[in-house]
Amino acid sequence: MKIRIELVGFLAREGLPNEFTGGELSVPVGTTLGQALTQIGVAPNAPWLATVNRRLVEREQRLNDGDVVKLIPPISGG
């Protein structure tokens, strides 16, 4: 099945450390949000939020074909 990953904030400009910049991702049926994030190189303990179809969900949430996942980094400043 196919899902779409969108990166937000500085991730949208810089991408992930492994150079993933977002877009369509093929995952097996039954894949969880956490598994999809691991597939693109996001560590399980990364402090980023992820939404599925604009809803904040747990990483155990199973994904469906056509879901849109947004990966949101924490905001920091000084």
C-alpha positions, -999 to 999 in steps of 0.1 A, spaced: 0 0 0 11 36 -4 11 64 21 24 100 18 50 114 42 51 152 45 79 169 65 71 202 84 93 230 97 131 227 92 126 191 81 107 204 50 138 226 41 166 202 51 150 167 50 160 139 73 197 130 80 194 101 55 183 127 29 146 115 28 127 146 18 91 133 20 68 119 -6 51 87 -14 62 56 5 53 20 -1 46 0 30 32 -35 37 -5 -38 47 -8 -36 85 22 -13 89 20 9 120 30 46 121 61 37 141 72 11 116 67 36 87 88 62 106 115 36 112 115 28 75 124 64 67 151 66 94 133 81 123 145 66 156 118 52 179 127 77 207 129 108 184 110 137 200 90 145 169 52 144 166 35 127 138 -1 131 126 -20 108 103 -47 126 82 -43 157 105 -49 137 137 -23 132 164 -20 94 169 2 69 188 30 52 169 11 19 173 -17 32 150 -21 10 119 -19 29 86 -43 26 57 -37 30 19 -37 67 10 -30 80 46 -10 113 48 16 113 76 31 147 87 63 146 107 66 177 129 99 185 148 98 201 183 100 238 184 130 252 202 146 286 206 167 307 228 
